Amino acid sequence: MNIQIYKIIYIAIYLFIKKFIPAVGASWDIFDSNIVLFQNLFLAVLGFLFFKQDLLKGLK
């Protein structure tokens, strides 16, 4: 697939995780800080999987 499609998919997932999920969870009485850690780890792994070819080319 084209790298532009990967970027659009990644941005959509990023916005869903960072904006929509916390907005839904804002009404919770107790906020678990581990959720933020897992969100960031998930986004880092997803970004690496989507863009590993670009990352490897950038390191050369």
N, CA, C and O atoms as CSV, one atom per row, in Angstrom:
chain,resi,resn,atom,element,x,y,z
A,1,MET,N,N,0.834,-1.183,0.000
A,1,MET,CA,C,0.000,0.000,0.000
A,1,MET,C,C,0.876,1.243,0.000
A,1,MET,O,O,2.045,1.208,0.384
A,2,ASN,N,N,0.295,2.307,-0.429
A,2,ASN,CA,C,0.995,3.578,-0.507
A,2,ASN,C,C,1.251,4.130,0.895
A,2,ASN,O,O,0.432,3.962,1.798
A,3,ILE,N,N,2.400,4.793,1.064
A,3,ILE,CA,C,2.759,5.344,2.372
A,3,ILE,C,C,1.772,6.419,2.809
A,3,ILE,O,O,1.594,6.627,4.009
A,4,GLN,N,N,1.128,7.104,1.875
A,4,GLN,CA,C,0.141,8.121,2.235
A,4,GLN,C,C,-1.064,7.492,2.934
A,4,GLN,O,O,-1.627,8.077,3.860
A,5,ILE,N,N,-1.450,6.313,2.492
A,5,ILE,CA,C,-2.573,5.616,3.122
A,5,ILE,C,C,-2.205,5.229,4.549
A,5,ILE,O,O,-3.025,5.353,5.459
A,6,TYR,N,N,-0.964,4.755,4.749
A,6,TYR,CA,C,-0.509,4.419,6.098
A,6,TYR,C,C,-0.534,5.636,7.007
A,6,TYR,O,O,-0.918,5.540,8.173
A,7,LYS,N,N,-0.126,6.774,6.478
A,7,LYS,CA,C,-0.122,7.998,7.281
A,7,LYS,C,C,-1.543,8.402,7.673
A,7,LYS,O,O,-1.775,8.821,8.806
A,8,ILE,N,N,-2.480,8.280,6.758
A,8,ILE,CA,C,-3.875,8.620,7.055
A,8,ILE,C,C,-4.444,7.662,8.100
A,8,ILE,O,O,-5.132,8.091,9.027
A,9,ILE,N,N,-4.159,6.369,7.954
A,9,ILE,CA,C,-4.637,5.390,8.926
A,9,ILE,C,C,-4.031,5.666,10.296
A,9,ILE,O,O,-4.731,5.617,11.308
A,10,TYR,N,N,-2.732,5.956,10.332
A,10,TYR,CA,C,-2.070,6.225,11.610
A,10,TYR,C,C,-2.643,7.470,12.276
A,10,TYR,O,O,-2.885,7.470,13.484
A,11,ILE,N,N,-2.863,8.524,11.504
A,11,ILE,CA,C,-3.430,9.756,12.063
A,11,ILE,C,C,-4.836,9.505,12.599
A,11,ILE,O,O,-5.202,10.026,13.652
A,12,ALA,N,N,-5.626,8.709,11.878
A,12,ALA,CA,C,-6.982,8.398,12.344
A,12,ALA,C,C,-6.943,7.619,13.660
A,12,ALA,O,O,-7.705,7.914,14.581
A,13,ILE,N,N,-6.061,6.631,13.746
A,13,ILE,CA,C,-5.937,5.856,14.982
A,13,ILE,C,C,-5.411,6.735,16.110
A,13,ILE,O,O,-5.877,6.640,17.245
A,14,TYR,N,N,-4.432,7.598,15.795
A,14,TYR,CA,C,-3.871,8.502,16.802
A,14,TYR,C,C,-4.949,9.421,17.375
A,14,TYR,O,O,-5.057,9.580,18.591
A,15,LEU,N,N,-5.737,10.019,16.500
A,15,LEU,CA,C,-6.790,10.920,16.970
A,15,LEU,C,C,-7.843,10.172,17.782
A,15,LEU,O,O,-8.353,10.694,18.773
A,16,PHE,N,N,-8.167,8.949,17.361
A,16,PHE,CA,C,-9.135,8.151,18.107
A,16,PHE,C,C,-8.624,7.851,19.514
A,16,PHE,O,O,-9.357,7.989,20.493
A,17,ILE,N,N,-7.358,7.440,19.602
A,17,ILE,CA,C,-6.796,7.071,20.899
A,17,ILE,C,C,-6.574,8.291,21.785
A,17,ILE,O,O,-6.878,8.250,22.977
A,18,LYS,N,N,-6.052,9.369,21.225
A,18,LYS,CA,C,-5.674,10.527,22.037
A,18,LYS,C,C,-6.826,11.486,22.314
A,18,LYS,O,O,-6.806,12.183,23.329
A,19,LYS,N,N,-7.817,11.539,21.449
A,19,LYS,CA,C,-8.888,12.525,21.622
A,19,LYS,C,C,-10.217,11.895,22.025
A,19,LYS,O,O,-10.867,12.373,22.955
A,20,PHE,N,N,-10.630,10.833,21.341
A,20,PHE,CA,C,-11.955,10.262,21.583
A,20,PHE,C,C,-12.007,9.449,22.877
A,20,PHE,O,O,-12.904,9.643,23.697
A,21,ILE,N,N,-11.059,8.550,23.059
A,21,ILE,CA,C,-11.080,7.685,24.240
A,21,ILE,C,C,-10.964,8.494,25.538
A,21,ILE,O,O,-11.737,8.240,26.463
A,22,PRO,N,N,-10.027,9.466,25.654
A,22,PRO,CA,C,-10.001,10.264,26.895
A,22,PRO,C,C,-11.270,11.086,27.112
A,22,PRO,O,O,-11.663,11.309,28.257
A,23,ALA,N,N,-11.912,11.536,26.052
A,23,ALA,CA,C,-13.147,12.305,26.202
A,23,ALA,C,C,-14.257,11.427,26.774
A,23,ALA,O,O,-15.063,11.885,27.584
A,24,VAL,N,N,-14.295,10.174,26.353
A,24,VAL,CA,C,-15.285,9.244,26.893
A,24,VAL,C,C,-14.960,8.934,28.352
A,24,VAL,O,O,-15.860,8.826,29.185
A,25,GLY,N,N,-13.665,8.790,28.658
A,25,GLY,CA,C,-13.248,8.443,30.015
A,25,GLY,C,C,-13.189,9.621,30.966
A,25,GLY,O,O,-12.879,9.437,32.142
A,26,ALA,N,N,-13.477,10.823,30.498
A,26,ALA,CA,C,-13.389,12.007,31.353
A,26,ALA,C,C,-14.414,11.980,32.474
A,26,ALA,O,O,-14.231,12.638,33.498
A,27,SER,N,N,-15.477,11.235,32.293
A,27,SER,CA,C,-16.513,11.185,33.320
A,27,SER,C,C,-16.225,10.128,34.390
A,27,SER,O,O,-16.963,10.015,35.369
A,28,TRP,N,N,-15.163,9.365,34.203
A,28,TRP,CA,C,-14.826,8.350,35.192
A,28,TRP,C,C,-14.346,9.018,36.474
A,28,TRP,O,O,-13.709,10.071,36.430
A,29,ASP,N,N,-14.650,8.411,37.603
A,29,ASP,CA,C,-14.217,8.967,38.883
A,29,ASP,C,C,-12.721,8.763,39.109
A,29,ASP,O,O,-12.046,9.636,39.654
A,30,ILE,N,N,-12.216,7.625,38.693
A,30,ILE,CA,C,-10.798,7.307,38.890
A,30,ILE,C,C,-10.156,7.167,37.520
A,30,ILE,O,O,-10.631,6.411,36.672
A,31,PHE,N,N,-9.063,7.908,37.312
A,31,PHE,CA,C,-8.341,7.826,36.046
A,31,PHE,C,C,-7.068,7.031,36.268
A,31,PHE,O,O,-6.263,7.373,37.134
A,32,ASP,N,N,-6.886,5.993,35.507
A,32,ASP,CA,C,-5.716,5.133,35.628
A,32,ASP,C,C,-4.604,5.670,34.737
A,32,ASP,O,O,-4.771,5.761,33.521
A,33,SER,N,N,-3.480,6.023,35.330
A,33,SER,CA,C,-2.374,6.580,34.549
A,33,SER,C,C,-1.713,5.535,33.665
A,33,SER,O,O,-0.990,5.887,32.734
A,34,ASN,N,N,-1.946,4.254,33.938
A,34,ASN,CA,C,-1.390,3.204,33.085
A,34,ASN,C,C,-2.013,3.231,31.695
A,34,ASN,O,O,-1.394,2.786,30.729
A,35,ILE,N,N,-3.224,3.744,31.589
A,35,ILE,CA,C,-3.880,3.825,30.283
A,35,ILE,C,C,-3.064,4.702,29.344
A,35,ILE,O,O,-2.894,4.365,28.172
A,36,VAL,N,N,-2.559,5.817,29.847
A,36,VAL,CA,C,-1.759,6.728,29.026
A,36,VAL,C,C,-0.477,6.038,28.582
A,36,VAL,O,O,-0.064,6.181,27.431
A,37,LEU,N,N,0.153,5.294,29.476
A,37,LEU,CA,C,1.374,4.568,29.131
A,37,LEU,C,C,1.107,3.554,28.025
A,37,LEU,O,O,1.862,3.483,27.055
A,38,PHE,N,N,0.042,2.769,28.162
A,38,PHE,CA,C,-0.282,1.771,27.143
A,38,PHE,C,C,-0.671,2.423,25.818
A,38,PHE,O,O,-0.352,1.893,24.753
A,39,GLN,N,N,-1.355,3.562,25.870
A,39,GLN,CA,C,-1.692,4.278,24.639
A,39,GLN,C,C,-0.431,4.713,23.911
A,39,GLN,O,O,-0.317,4.531,22.699
A,40,ASN,N,N,0.515,5.285,24.642
A,40,ASN,CA,C,1.746,5.758,24.016
A,40,ASN,C,C,2.588,4.606,23.483
A,40,ASN,O,O,3.166,4.713,22.401
A,41,LEU,N,N,2.664,3.506,24.226
A,41,LEU,CA,C,3.394,2.338,23.735
A,41,LEU,C,C,2.741,1.763,22.485
A,41,LEU,O,O,3.430,1.403,21.530
A,42,PHE,N,N,1.417,1.676,22.489
A,42,PHE,CA,C,0.700,1.166,21.327
A,42,PHE,C,C,0.951,2.041,20.101
A,42,PHE,O,O,1.185,1.526,19.007
A,43,LEU,N,N,0.903,3.362,20.280
A,43,LEU,CA,C,1.141,4.266,19.159
A,43,LEU,C,C,2.578,4.178,18.661
A,43,LEU,O,O,2.817,4.277,17.457
A,44,ALA,N,N,3.534,3.993,19.558
A,44,ALA,CA,C,4.933,3.860,19.145
A,44,ALA,C,C,5.141,2.587,18.329
A,44,ALA,O,O,5.802,2.617,17.291
A,45,VAL,N,N,4.583,1.474,18.792
A,45,VAL,CA,C,4.715,0.208,18.059
A,45,VAL,C,C,3.988,0.287,16.722
A,45,VAL,O,O,4.506,-0.172,15.704
A,46,LEU,N,N,2.803,0.861,16.722
A,46,LEU,CA,C,2.040,0.993,15.484
A,46,LEU,C,C,2.772,1.885,14.484
A,46,LEU,O,O,2.829,1.575,13.294
A,47,GLY,N,N,3.326,2.984,14.966
A,47,GLY,CA,C,4.098,3.871,14.094
A,47,GLY,C,C,5.311,3.168,13.519
A,47,GLY,O,O,5.633,3.350,12.345
A,48,PHE,N,N,5.993,2.361,14.334
A,48,PHE,CA,C,7.145,1.623,13.828
A,48,PHE,C,C,6.727,0.616,12.768
A,48,PHE,O,O,7.393,0.483,11.742
A,49,LEU,N,N,5.629,-0.095,13.007
A,49,LEU,CA,C,5.181,-1.090,12.036
A,49,LEU,C,C,4.753,-0.448,10.716
A,49,LEU,O,O,5.038,-0.981,9.644
A,50,PHE,N,N,4.077,0.683,10.794
A,50,PHE,CA,C,3.619,1.344,9.580
A,50,PHE,C,C,4.768,1.989,8.806
A,50,PHE,O,O,4.761,1.988,7.575
A,51,PHE,N,N,5.746,2.535,9.514
A,51,PHE,CA,C,6.759,3.365,8.863
A,51,PHE,C,C,8.170,2.821,9.013
A,51,PHE,O,O,9.131,3.586,8.938
A,52,LYS,N,N,8.321,1.503,9.225
A,52,LYS,CA,C,9.655,0.958,9.441
A,52,LYS,C,C,10.542,1.098,8.209
A,52,LYS,O,O,11.753,1.271,8.347
A,53,GLN,N,N,9.974,1.029,7.013
A,53,GLN,CA,C,10.785,1.211,5.810
A,53,GLN,C,C,11.368,2.617,5.758
A,53,GLN,O,O,12.545,2.787,5.438
A,54,ASP,N,N,10.557,3.628,6.068
A,54,ASP,CA,C,11.041,5.006,6.088
A,54,ASP,C,C,12.065,5.215,7.191
A,54,ASP,O,O,13.050,5.928,7.000
A,55,LEU,N,N,11.839,4.597,8.344
A,55,LEU,CA,C,12.780,4.735,9.451
A,55,LEU,C,C,14.126,4.107,9.112
A,55,LEU,O,O,15.173,4.681,9.409
A,56,LEU,N,N,14.102,2.933,8.494
A,56,LEU,CA,C,15.351,2.271,8.128
A,56,LEU,C,C,16.099,3.043,7.050
A,56,LEU,O,O,17.327,3.117,7.082
A,57,LYS,N,N,15.374,3.619,6.099
A,57,LYS,CA,C,16.019,4.441,5.069
A,57,LYS,C,C,16.630,5.687,5.687
A,57,LYS,O,O,17.692,6.137,5.255
A,58,GLY,N,N,15.972,6.248,6.691
A,58,GLY,CA,C,16.477,7.453,7.348
A,58,GLY,C,C,17.731,7.197,8.162
A,58,GLY,O,O,18.538,8.107,8.355
A,59,LEU,N,N,17.910,5.971,8.644
A,59,LEU,CA,C,19.088,5.640,9.438
A,59,LEU,C,C,20.313,5.367,8.583
A,59,LEU,O,O,21.435,5.420,9.086
A,60,LYS,N,N,20.124,5.079,7.310
A,60,LYS,CA,C,21.257,4.781,6.413
A,60,LYS,C,C,22.004,6.025,6.036
A,60,LYS,O,O,22.981,5.956,5.290
